[in-house]
C-alpha cells in the first residue's frame, strides 16, 4: 500500500467491485419482485460465472495481445451500460425476462473481461517481488466491495429507488476508468511489448493447457483453485437464509446479516493481517494446499455446527484462510507463467477458479434440495478435503523427486 499507483488501483478497484455488488442487490431484488422466478434467479448466478469458464483463456489472450488499460476500460463501460440499461427499463416499466437475461450476460462478460487484464496491470505496477502482496491486497479490496456493496445497494434502493439508485451506482465505475486513462501502466511494461502474434483460438487455449501441464507448480495451484470452486465455491452464501433458520433466526435480520458478511469480513481481516507475516509474502505450493485444507475444515464445521457463535467463527476463519490460499495460488501462477503467455495462463487460472463455481451450484445447491443444505455442503467440503489431500500428496511427491533429482 506504500506504492502510490497501486493505492490508486486498489481504491478505484474497490469502488468498481462495490458497484458490481450494488447492481446485484438492486437488480436481483427487482427481478424477484417482477418475475418471482427461481429459474431466473439461478440463471443470474450461472450467467455471472459461465463467462469465466467459457472465455477465461480467450480473454487472457486479449490481455497478452493488447493494452490492458483499454481492456479494463471496456469492461468498466460494459458495467456502466448494464447499470444504465437496468435503470431505463425500471423507469419505463418495460422490463421483460429476455431483457434481464441479456443484461445478466453482459454483466458476467464484463467481469470475465476485467479479470486477466487486471492481474497483468497489478503485476506491472508492483513487480515480481511484491506480487503476492499486490494480489492479496487487490483481493482484499474486492472483499471490502463485497462486504459494503449490499449495504450501499440497500441504502440506494431505499433512498433513491431502483432506477435512480442504479444511475447513481454507474458513477462508482468512473474513478477506475479515469485513472486508467491517465496511468502509464499497460500490463506489459516490465515484460516488453505485448504479444501481437497471439492467436485467440480454441487451439491456442488447448496449447496453453498443455504448456501449464508441464509446469507442475502451476498445475497444482490451478487445480487447487478449481477444486475449491467446483465443490464449495460461494454457493453456500445464497443459502444463508436457510442456515439462519437452522439457528432459529430466520426472522432476525441482524443474525442473518452477520452470517452473510462474516466470510467477507474474514477475507478483509486476512488480507491485511497476512501482510504482517513474512512467511506469507512468498508463494509456496505446500503452504497454499495446507491453507486450503484448513479452509475446507472450516466450511465443514460451519455446515454441521448447531451453535451460532461457532458458525460465525468458522465463516470468519474461513475468510482468512480463503484469501490466504487463493492469493498465494494466483501469485505463484503469475510468477511462473511465461511472460509472453502470462495473460492466457492467468485466464486459465481464472477459468478454473471463477468458472468452476458454476459446479458448486450443483454440488451444494441442487444436491441440497434433495438431502438438505447442511448435508450437501458437508459432503461437498469432505469431497474437497479428499481431493485436496490427494493434491498435497502429489505436490509433496513431486517436490521430493525434484530434491533427489
C-alpha positions as CSV (number, residue, x, y, z in Angstrom):
1,X,0.0,0.0,0.0
2,X,3.1,2.3,0.1
3,X,3.1,2.2,-3.7
4,X,1.1,5.2,-5.0
5,X,-0.1,3.7,-8.3
6,X,-1.1,0.5,-6.5
7,X,-3.1,2.5,-3.9
8,X,-4.9,4.2,-6.8
9,X,-5.7,0.8,-8.4
10,X,-6.7,-0.7,-5.1
11,X,-9.1,2.2,-4.3
12,X,-10.7,2.5,-7.7
13,X,-11.0,-1.3,-8.0
14,X,-12.7,-1.4,-4.6
15,X,-15.2,1.1,-5.8
16,X,-15.9,-0.8,-9.0
17,X,-16.3,-4.1,-7.1
18,X,-18.7,-2.4,-4.7
19,X,-20.7,-1.0,-7.7
20,X,-20.8,-4.6,-9.1
21,X,-22.4,-5.8,-5.9
22,X,-24.7,-2.8,-5.6
23,X,-26.0,-3.7,-9.0
24,X,-26.5,-7.3,-7.9
25,X,-28.5,-6.2,-4.8
26,X,-30.8,-3.9,-6.8
27,X,-31.3,-5.9,-10.0
28,X,-31.9,-9.2,-8.1
29,X,-34.5,-7.5,-5.9
30,X,-36.3,-6.1,-8.9
31,X,-36.1,-9.4,-10.8
32,X,-37.6,-11.2,-7.8
33,X,-40.4,-8.6,-7.5
34,X,-41.2,-8.6,-11.2
35,X,-41.0,-12.3,-12.0
36,X,-40.8,-14.4,-8.8
37,X,-38.8,-16.9,-10.8
38,X,-36.3,-19.2,-9.1
39,X,-35.1,-20.2,-12.6
40,X,-34.2,-16.7,-13.4
41,X,-32.5,-16.2,-10.1
42,X,-30.5,-19.4,-10.7
43,X,-29.6,-18.1,-14.2
44,X,-28.3,-14.9,-12.6
45,X,-25.7,-16.9,-10.7
46,X,-24.8,-19.1,-13.7
47,X,-24.5,-16.1,-16.0
48,X,-22.1,-14.4,-13.6
49,X,-19.6,-17.3,-13.7
50,X,-20.1,-19.0,-17.0
51,X,-18.2,-16.4,-19.0
52,X,-15.1,-17.1,-16.8
53,X,-15.5,-20.8,-17.6
54,X,-16.0,-20.4,-21.3
55,X,-14.0,-17.4,-22.2
56,X,-11.3,-17.1,-19.5
57,X,-8.4,-18.2,-21.7
58,X,-9.6,-16.2,-24.6
59,X,-9.9,-13.0,-22.5
60,X,-6.4,-13.8,-21.2
61,X,-5.2,-13.9,-24.8
62,X,-6.6,-10.4,-25.3
63,X,-4.7,-9.3,-22.2
64,X,-1.5,-10.7,-23.7
65,X,-2.1,-9.1,-27.0
66,X,-3.5,-5.6,-26.2
67,X,-3.1,-2.7,-23.8
68,X,-4.7,-3.9,-20.6
69,X,-5.8,-0.4,-19.7
70,X,-8.1,-0.4,-22.8
71,X,-9.5,-3.8,-21.9
72,X,-10.3,-2.8,-18.4
73,X,-11.9,0.4,-19.6
74,X,-14.1,-1.6,-21.9
75,X,-15.2,-3.8,-19.0
76,X,-16.0,-0.8,-16.9
77,X,-18.0,0.8,-19.7
78,X,-19.9,-2.5,-20.1
79,X,-20.7,-2.4,-16.4
80,X,-21.9,1.2,-16.7
81,X,-24.0,0.3,-19.8
82,X,-25.7,-2.6,-17.9
83,X,-26.5,-0.4,-14.9
84,X,-28.0,2.4,-17.0
85,X,-30.0,-0.2,-19.1
86,X,-31.5,-1.7,-15.9
87,X,-32.3,1.9,-14.8
88,X,-34.0,2.7,-18.1
89,X,-36.1,-0.4,-18.0
90,X,-37.1,0.2,-14.4
91,X,-38.1,3.8,-15.2
92,X,-40.2,2.9,-18.2
93,X,-41.7,-0.2,-16.6
94,X,-40.8,-2.3,-19.7
95,X,-38.6,-4.9,-18.1
96,X,-39.2,-8.4,-19.6
97,X,-37.5,-11.7,-19.0
98,X,-35.3,-11.5,-22.1
99,X,-34.0,-8.1,-21.1
100,X,-32.9,-9.5,-17.7
101,X,-31.2,-12.4,-19.4
102,X,-29.3,-10.2,-21.8
103,X,-28.2,-7.7,-19.1
104,X,-27.1,-10.5,-16.7
105,X,-24.9,-12.0,-19.5
106,X,-23.4,-8.5,-20.3
107,X,-22.6,-8.1,-16.6
108,X,-20.9,-11.5,-16.4
109,X,-18.9,-10.9,-19.6
110,X,-17.7,-7.6,-18.2
111,X,-16.4,-9.3,-15.0
112,X,-14.6,-12.0,-17.0
113,X,-13.0,-9.5,-19.3
114,X,-11.6,-7.5,-16.4
115,X,-10.1,-10.4,-14.5
116,X,-6.9,-11.4,-16.6
117,X,-6.1,-7.8,-17.6
118,X,-6.5,-6.6,-14.0
119,X,-3.9,-9.2,-12.8
120,X,-1.4,-8.1,-15.5
121,X,-1.8,-4.5,-14.5
122,X,-1.1,-5.4,-10.9
123,X,2.0,-7.3,-11.9
124,X,3.1,-4.4,-14.0
125,X,2.7,-2.0,-11.1
126,X,4.3,-3.9,-8.2
127,X,6.7,-6.2,-10.0
128,X,7.8,-9.7,-9.1
129,X,9.0,-9.2,-5.5
130,X,5.7,-7.6,-4.3
131,X,3.3,-9.5,-6.5
132,X,1.8,-11.7,-3.8
133,X,1.1,-8.7,-1.6
134,X,-0.4,-6.9,-4.6
135,X,-2.6,-9.9,-5.5
136,X,-3.7,-10.4,-1.9
137,X,-4.5,-6.7,-1.3
138,X,-6.4,-6.4,-4.6
139,X,-8.4,-9.4,-3.5
140,X,-8.9,-7.7,-0.1
141,X,-10.3,-4.7,-2.0
142,X,-12.7,-7.0,-3.8
143,X,-13.8,-8.4,-0.4
144,X,-14.3,-4.9,1.0
145,X,-16.5,-4.2,-2.0
146,X,-18.5,-7.4,-1.4
147,X,-18.8,-6.5,2.3
148,X,-20.1,-3.0,1.8
149,X,-21.8,-3.4,-1.6
150,X,-25.1,-4.9,-0.1
151,X,-25.2,-2.1,2.5
152,X,-24.7,0.7,-0.1
153,X,-27.1,-1.1,-2.5
154,X,-29.8,-1.3,0.2
155,X,-29.3,2.4,1.0
156,X,-29.6,3.4,-2.6
157,X,-32.6,1.2,-3.1
158,X,-34.4,2.7,-0.1
159,X,-33.3,6.2,-0.6
160,X,-33.5,6.7,-4.4
161,X,-35.4,3.7,-5.6
162,X,-34.1,1.0,-8.0
163,X,-33.8,3.1,-11.2
164,X,-32.2,6.2,-9.7
165,X,-30.1,4.0,-7.4
166,X,-28.6,2.3,-10.4
167,X,-28.0,5.6,-12.1
168,X,-26.0,6.8,-9.1
169,X,-24.3,3.4,-9.0
170,X,-22.9,3.9,-12.5
171,X,-20.8,6.8,-11.3
172,X,-18.9,4.4,-9.0
173,X,-17.3,2.8,-12.1
174,X,-15.9,6.1,-13.3
175,X,-12.9,6.6,-10.9
176,X,-11.2,3.4,-12.2
177,X,-11.9,4.4,-15.8
178,X,-10.5,7.9,-15.4
179,X,-7.4,6.5,-13.6
180,X,-6.7,4.0,-16.4
181,X,-6.9,6.7,-19.0
182,X,-4.1,8.6,-17.2
183,X,-1.8,5.8,-15.8
184,X,1.3,4.7,-17.8
185,X,0.9,1.0,-16.8
186,X,-0.2,-1.1,-19.7
187,X,0.3,-4.6,-18.2
188,X,3.4,-5.1,-20.4
189,X,5.9,-2.5,-19.3
190,X,8.0,-5.0,-17.3
191,X,8.0,-7.7,-19.9
192,X,8.3,-5.7,-23.0
193,X,5.8,-5.3,-25.8
194,X,2.6,-7.2,-25.8
195,X,2.4,-10.4,-27.9
196,X,0.7,-9.1,-31.0
197,X,1.1,-12.5,-32.7
198,X,-1.0,-14.3,-30.1
199,X,-3.8,-16.2,-31.8
200,X,-7.1,-16.1,-29.9
201,X,-8.5,-19.5,-30.7
202,X,-9.5,-22.8,-29.2
203,X,-6.3,-24.4,-30.4
204,X,-4.3,-21.7,-28.6
205,X,-6.3,-22.4,-25.4
206,X,-5.5,-26.1,-25.7
207,X,-1.8,-25.3,-26.3
208,X,-1.8,-23.1,-23.1
209,X,-3.3,-26.0,-21.2
210,X,-0.6,-28.4,-22.5
211,X,2.1,-25.9,-21.6
212,X,1.0,-25.5,-18.0
213,X,0.6,-29.3,-17.6
214,X,4.4,-29.4,-17.9
215,X,4.8,-27.0,-15.0
216,X,3.7,-29.0,-12.0
217,X,3.5,-26.0,-9.7
218,X,1.1,-24.1,-12.0
219,X,-0.9,-27.2,-12.5
220,X,-1.2,-27.8,-8.7
221,X,-2.2,-24.2,-8.0
222,X,-4.7,-24.1,-10.8
223,X,-6.2,-27.4,-9.8
224,X,-6.4,-26.3,-6.1
225,X,-8.3,-23.2,-7.0
226,X,-10.6,-25.1,-9.4
227,X,-11.4,-27.9,-6.9
228,X,-12.3,-25.4,-4.2
229,X,-14.7,-23.7,-6.5
230,X,-16.1,-26.8,-8.0
231,X,-17.0,-28.5,-4.7
232,X,-17.8,-25.5,-2.5
233,X,-17.2,-22.1,-4.2
234,X,-19.5,-19.5,-2.8
235,X,-22.8,-21.3,-3.5
236,X,-23.5,-21.7,0.2
237,X,-23.8,-17.9,0.6
238,X,-27.0,-18.0,-1.5
239,X,-28.4,-20.5,1.1
240,X,-27.7,-18.2,4.2
241,X,-31.5,-17.7,4.9
242,X,-31.8,-21.5,5.4
243,X,-28.7,-21.5,7.6
244,X,-30.2,-18.7,9.6
245,X,-33.4,-20.7,10.0
246,X,-31.3,-23.6,11.3
247,X,-30.2,-21.4,14.2
248,X,-33.8,-20.4,14.8
249,X,-33.2,-16.9,13.5
250,X,-34.9,-16.8,10.1
251,X,-36.7,-13.5,11.0
252,X,-33.7,-11.9,12.8
253,X,-32.2,-9.6,10.2
254,X,-29.1,-8.9,12.3
255,X,-28.3,-12.6,12.8
256,X,-28.8,-13.2,9.1
257,X,-26.6,-10.2,8.1
258,X,-23.8,-11.3,10.4
259,X,-23.8,-14.8,8.8
260,X,-23.8,-13.2,5.3
261,X,-20.9,-10.8,6.0
262,X,-18.7,-12.9,8.3
263,X,-16.9,-14.6,5.4
264,X,-16.2,-11.3,3.6
265,X,-15.1,-9.7,6.9
266,X,-12.6,-12.6,7.4
267,X,-11.2,-12.0,3.9
268,X,-10.6,-8.4,4.8
269,X,-9.0,-9.3,8.1
270,X,-6.8,-11.9,6.4
271,X,-5.9,-9.6,3.5
272,X,-4.4,-7.0,5.8
273,X,-3.3,-9.4,8.6
274,X,-1.3,-11.7,6.5
275,X,0.7,-8.7,5.2
276,X,2.3,-8.5,8.6
277,X,3.6,-12.1,8.5
278,X,6.8,-12.5,6.5
279,X,6.1,-16.2,6.0
280,X,3.2,-15.5,3.7
281,X,4.9,-13.0,1.5
282,X,6.3,-15.7,-0.9
283,X,4.0,-18.2,-2.6
284,X,4.7,-21.8,-1.6
285,X,2.8,-24.8,-3.1
286,X,2.5,-26.9,0.1
287,X,1.6,-23.9,2.2
288,X,-1.2,-23.0,-0.2
289,X,-2.6,-26.6,-0.1
290,X,-2.5,-26.7,3.7
291,X,-4.3,-23.4,4.0
292,X,-6.9,-24.7,1.5
293,X,-7.4,-27.9,3.5
294,X,-7.8,-25.8,6.7
295,X,-10.4,-23.8,4.8
296,X,-12.2,-27.0,3.9
297,X,-12.4,-27.9,7.5
298,X,-13.8,-24.5,8.4
299,X,-16.6,-25.0,5.8
300,X,-17.3,-28.5,7.2
301,X,-17.6,-27.1,10.7
302,X,-19.9,-24.3,9.5
303,X,-22.1,-26.8,7.7
304,X,-22.6,-29.1,10.7
305,X,-22.5,-27.0,13.8
306,X,-25.8,-26.2,15.6
307,X,-24.1,-23.4,17.5
308,X,-24.5,-19.9,16.0
309,X,-21.3,-18.5,17.5
310,X,-19.2,-21.4,16.2
311,X,-20.8,-20.9,12.7
312,X,-19.8,-17.2,12.7
313,X,-16.3,-18.0,13.8
314,X,-16.0,-20.7,11.2
315,X,-17.0,-18.3,8.5
316,X,-14.7,-15.6,9.8
317,X,-11.7,-18.0,9.9
318,X,-12.7,-19.4,6.5
319,X,-12.5,-16.0,5.0
320,X,-8.9,-15.5,6.3
321,X,-7.9,-18.9,5.0
322,X,-9.6,-18.5,1.7
323,X,-7.8,-15.2,0.8
324,X,-4.6,-16.8,2.1
325,X,-4.5,-19.8,-0.3
326,X,-6.2,-18.1,-3.3
327,X,-3.8,-15.1,-3.3
328,X,-0.8,-17.4,-2.9
329,X,-2.0,-19.6,-5.8
330,X,-2.7,-16.6,-8.0
331,X,0.7,-15.0,-7.3
332,X,2.5,-18.3,-7.9
333,X,0.8,-18.8,-11.3
334,X,1.6,-15.3,-12.4
335,X,5.3,-15.6,-11.4
336,X,5.8,-18.9,-13.0
337,X,3.9,-18.2,-16.3
338,X,5.9,-17.5,-19.4
339,X,5.8,-13.7,-19.9
340,X,4.6,-14.0,-23.5
341,X,1.6,-16.2,-22.4
342,X,1.0,-14.8,-18.9
343,X,-2.4,-13.4,-19.7
344,X,-3.6,-16.7,-21.1
345,X,-2.2,-18.7,-18.2
346,X,-3.9,-16.2,-15.8
347,X,-7.1,-16.6,-17.9
348,X,-6.9,-20.4,-17.4
349,X,-6.5,-19.9,-13.7
350,X,-9.4,-17.5,-13.7
351,X,-11.4,-20.1,-15.7
352,X,-10.6,-22.7,-13.1
353,X,-11.1,-20.6,-10.0
354,X,-14.1,-18.5,-11.1
355,X,-15.7,-20.5,-13.9
356,X,-16.0,-23.8,-12.0
357,X,-18.1,-22.1,-9.3
358,X,-20.9,-23.0,-11.7
359,X,-20.4,-26.6,-10.5
360,X,-20.8,-25.7,-6.8
361,X,-24.4,-24.7,-7.7
362,X,-24.9,-28.4,-8.4
363,X,-22.8,-29.9,-5.6
364,X,-24.2,-27.5,-2.9
365,X,-27.5,-26.1,-4.3
366,X,-29.2,-28.9,-6.3
367,X,-27.9,-31.6,-4.0
368,X,-29.1,-29.6,-1.1
369,X,-32.7,-29.6,-2.5
370,X,-32.5,-33.4,-2.3
371,X,-30.8,-34.1,1.0
372,X,-30.8,-30.8,2.8
373,X,-28.4,-27.9,2.5
374,X,-26.3,-28.8,5.6
375,X,-25.6,-32.3,4.4
376,X,-24.9,-31.2,0.8
377,X,-22.4,-28.5,2.0
378,X,-20.8,-31.0,4.4
379,X,-20.4,-33.6,1.7
380,X,-19.0,-31.0,-0.7
381,X,-16.5,-29.9,1.9
382,X,-15.5,-33.6,2.5
383,X,-15.1,-34.2,-1.2
384,X,-12.9,-31.1,-1.5
385,X,-10.8,-32.3,1.5
386,X,-10.3,-35.7,-0.1
387,X,-9.2,-34.1,-3.4
388,X,-7.1,-31.6,-1.5
389,X,-5.2,-34.4,0.4
390,X,-4.6,-36.2,-2.9
391,X,-3.3,-32.9,-4.4
392,X,-1.0,-32.4,-1.4
393,X,0.4,-35.9,-1.7
394,X,1.0,-35.3,-5.4
395,X,2.7,-31.9,-4.8
396,X,4.8,-33.3,-2.0
397,X,5.9,-36.3,-4.1
398,X,6.9,-34.0,-7.0
399,X,8.9,-31.8,-4.6
400,X,10.8,-34.9,-3.2
401,X,11.6,-36.0,-6.7
402,X,12.9,-32.6,-7.6
403,X,15.2,-32.7,-4.5
404,X,16.6,-36.1,-5.3
405,X,17.0,-35.5,-9.0
